[in-house]
Amino acid sequence: MLIVDVHAHMDFDEYNKDLDKVIEENKKAGVAVIINNGVTVDSNRKVLELAKKYDIIKPALGIYPVHAAQMKEEDFDAELDFISKQDIIAIGEVGLDYLKGDDNPHGDKYKDKMRQCFEKFIRLAEKKNIPIIVHSRKAELDVIEMLESSNLKKDKIIMHCFMGRKHLVKRILNNGWSMSIPCIVNKLQQLQLIVEQAPMEQLLTETDSPYLSPYPDIKRNEPRFIIEALKKIAEIKKLDVEEVSKMIYMNYQNLF
Ligand SMILES: [Zn+2]
């Protein structure tokens, strides 16, 4: 089995105590690549450290949209400059998140700032000519429009755990962008519909570890649990699991 996880956060506290063991077990289970997405200034530093320490971890740097909108502009720009100088595989995690919550006041000014930050990350991905791994929540149309009006090539855009409407899924697929499917596709019909609609060449797999575990009795997710996504994709596409894992690995190699 060849397992690819294009969106994980192995730098989070959930793995503090036993990351060596986790990486070892994941390798044994067939995990070949984990793209670790950074979400804050500190997280980005940790991602670079992990990528140096573990051969299967590849670094993607970014700032989670909710955090980006709360940063001082000069701090954000300094981090952008830092990221521009790093040898990384992708920009991520970046995007827009309009979900109302305690840490997301959802005002128009706040949205504007979030869009400005995302725009700067899009420019950086264009300049570095590397893929961008995009988060979009309650902001799907804005995200799609911003990406469509950019100069990013279609094989440089990866929509992570996309939960937007069906016509937007169609628009993404028509644009030729990739969609990464999380393990919870084993239970969410909305994600199963994406797999149904998408050509195999546009599919990738991810966990969003430590979040979104596919098992009700295991809270902390791990890249090896992607086996559940592979099984579901194989079932929907009427293919062999082994075959699906090879195809997705090939997609990974073509994109990154
Ligand atoms: Zn994430």
Residues whose N, C-alpha, C, O or C-beta is under 5 A from the ligand:
A	BS01	ZN	E93 D208
